[in-house]
Every structure is written in structure tokens, then in C-alpha cells.
């Protein structure tokens, strides 16, 4: 088992990719990802890594703009499968990725369920809840 601290700050301009859609706001949104990943690696009989189970621990995402912010916790787990012929990865995530709720409005951004992506970030499949960022998300971050 390995604990991996993680921190990433993304700057997302209007119209640029934002999760399963694009940033619908007329302003730039900053996303701050922070927490730990706990990874368990599985090996074949030859000692070659074949997959990895990764879960988040104390992982948060904060979306901010114009002096306002929305924060969510991610409790999802991800299984990383390694293709032995290509060395490429397939990421299979299960659980609550994010739920951003604004009082009096409700969910303004949420993804939960099962998603599969390749190692280039391309979405292969998704089942579950998907509420992309929209006008309520932008209003919550507007000045």
C-alpha cells in the first residue's frame, strides 16, 4: 500500500473542458484538487504489476472565481488496469466523484456512478448521475 499526496490547480477559461462538459461561465474558474490517494498494487505470478486500486482519502475539490468558492469531497475509488501488451492504462472509477450543492438552489455540479476513461482522459463509458456545470454553477461563482 502506498499513500500519495496529491495537489493540482487547474485554470479553466470559458468554453474549455470542465469535467464531462465545458466551462459555461463567461469567466475563468480555478479548480484546486487536494488530498491523498491510497494505492494498492496487484501483481501477476511473474511480479509484473497488472492493476492498481486507488481510493481517495481526505480529497477535496474547490471551484473558485470572483472571490467565491464551492467545495466538495470526493470519496470515489479508481481501479487502474494496465494493458500488458501496450502498457496503456484504463481507469475505472466508482462512487461519488463530486456533489456541489448551493443552499436554496440544489446541485449545481455532480458526478457519481461508474466511469471508464483511457490514459488520455477520453471518456469510454459513464453510467450514473451527471449534472454538468450550468447557469446555476456560474451564478454561485459570480460577483
C-alpha positions as CSV (number, residue, x, y, z in Angstrom):
1,X,0.0,0.0,0.0
2,X,1.3,3.4,-0.9
3,X,0.0,6.8,0.2
4,X,0.4,9.5,-2.4
5,X,-0.2,13.2,-1.5
6,X,-1.8,15.0,-4.5
7,X,-2.4,18.6,-5.3
8,X,-3.3,20.2,-8.6
9,X,-4.6,23.6,-9.6
10,X,-6.4,23.9,-12.9
11,X,-7.4,27.2,-14.6
12,X,-10.4,26.7,-16.9
13,X,-11.3,29.5,-19.3
14,X,-14.8,29.9,-20.7
15,X,-15.6,27.2,-23.2
16,X,-12.6,25.0,-22.2
17,X,-13.2,21.4,-21.0
18,X,-14.6,21.1,-17.5
19,X,-15.2,17.5,-16.3
20,X,-17.8,16.0,-18.6
21,X,-18.6,19.3,-20.4
22,X,-17.2,22.7,-20.9
23,X,-17.0,25.8,-18.6
24,X,-20.3,27.5,-19.3
25,X,-19.3,30.7,-17.4
26,X,-18.2,33.9,-19.0
27,X,-15.3,34.0,-16.6
28,X,-12.3,31.7,-15.7
29,X,-12.8,29.1,-13.0
30,X,-10.0,27.8,-10.8
31,X,-10.2,24.2,-9.6
32,X,-8.0,23.2,-6.7
33,X,-7.7,19.4,-6.2
34,X,-6.1,18.3,-2.9
35,X,-5.8,15.2,-0.7
36,X,-4.2,11.8,-0.7
37,X,-4.6,8.8,-2.8
38,X,-4.0,5.4,-1.2
39,X,-2.9,2.8,-3.8
40,X,-2.7,-1.0,-3.6
41,X,-0.9,-2.6,-6.5
42,X,-1.7,-6.2,-7.7
43,X,0.9,-8.3,-9.5
44,X,0.8,-11.4,-11.7
45,X,2.8,-14.6,-10.8
46,X,5.9,-13.1,-12.5
47,X,5.8,-10.0,-10.3
48,X,4.6,-7.7,-13.1
49,X,2.0,-5.0,-12.0
50,X,-1.3,-5.7,-13.6
51,X,-3.7,-3.4,-11.8
52,X,-4.0,-0.9,-9.0
53,X,-6.8,0.0,-6.7
54,X,-6.7,3.7,-5.7
55,X,-9.0,5.4,-3.2
56,X,-9.2,8.9,-2.1
57,X,-8.5,10.0,1.5
58,X,-9.5,13.5,2.6
59,X,-9.7,14.5,-1.0
60,X,-11.4,17.8,-1.9
61,X,-12.1,19.9,-5.0
62,X,-12.6,23.6,-4.7
63,X,-14.1,25.6,-7.6
64,X,-13.4,29.3,-7.3
65,X,-13.9,32.6,-9.2
66,X,-14.6,36.2,-8.4
67,X,-13.8,35.8,-4.7
68,X,-16.4,33.0,-4.2
69,X,-15.9,29.3,-3.9
70,X,-17.7,25.9,-3.8
71,X,-16.0,22.9,-2.2
72,X,-16.8,19.2,-2.4
73,X,-15.3,15.9,-1.1
74,X,-14.6,13.0,-3.4
75,X,-15.0,9.6,-1.9
76,X,-14.7,7.6,-5.2
77,X,-12.3,4.8,-5.8
78,X,-10.5,4.1,-9.0
79,X,-9.2,0.8,-10.4
80,X,-6.3,1.3,-12.8
81,X,-5.8,-1.7,-15.2
82,X,-2.6,-2.0,-17.1
83,X,-2.7,-3.4,-20.6
84,X,0.2,-5.8,-20.7
85,X,0.7,-5.5,-24.5
86,X,0.6,-1.7,-24.9
87,X,1.5,-0.6,-21.4
88,X,-1.5,1.7,-21.5
89,X,-3.9,2.3,-18.7
90,X,-7.7,2.1,-18.3
91,X,-9.2,4.0,-15.3
92,X,-12.5,2.7,-13.9
93,X,-14.0,5.0,-11.2
94,X,-16.8,4.1,-8.9
95,X,-18.7,6.2,-6.4
96,X,-19.2,9.9,-5.6
97,X,-16.8,12.0,-7.7
98,X,-18.3,15.3,-6.7
99,X,-21.5,16.9,-5.4
100,X,-21.6,20.8,-5.3
101,X,-24.8,22.0,-3.6
102,X,-25.9,25.6,-3.3
103,X,-28.4,26.3,-0.5
104,X,-31.8,27.2,-2.0
105,X,-30.7,26.0,-5.4
106,X,-29.6,22.4,-5.1
107,X,-27.0,20.5,-7.0
108,X,-25.1,22.7,-9.4
109,X,-22.4,20.2,-10.4
110,X,-22.3,16.5,-9.7
111,X,-21.0,13.2,-10.9
112,X,-21.5,9.8,-9.3
113,X,-21.7,6.3,-10.6
114,X,-19.3,4.4,-12.8
115,X,-17.0,5.9,-15.3
116,X,-14.3,4.4,-17.5
117,X,-11.6,6.6,-19.2
118,X,-8.4,5.8,-21.1
119,X,-4.9,7.2,-20.2
120,X,-5.5,10.2,-22.4
121,X,-8.5,11.2,-20.4
122,X,-11.0,10.1,-23.1
123,X,-14.4,9.0,-21.6
124,X,-15.1,5.4,-22.7
125,X,-18.4,5.0,-20.7
126,X,-20.4,6.5,-17.9
127,X,-23.4,5.4,-16.0
128,X,-25.0,7.2,-13.1
129,X,-25.6,10.8,-12.1
130,X,-24.2,13.5,-14.3
131,X,-25.2,17.1,-13.6
132,X,-22.8,19.3,-15.7
133,X,-21.9,22.9,-14.8
134,X,-24.6,25.3,-16.0
135,X,-26.1,28.7,-15.3
136,X,-26.7,27.9,-11.5
137,X,-23.0,26.9,-11.2
138,X,-21.9,30.2,-12.8
139,X,-24.4,32.2,-10.7
140,X,-22.9,30.7,-7.5
141,X,-19.4,31.9,-8.5
142,X,-20.5,35.3,-9.9
143,X,-19.6,38.5,-8.2
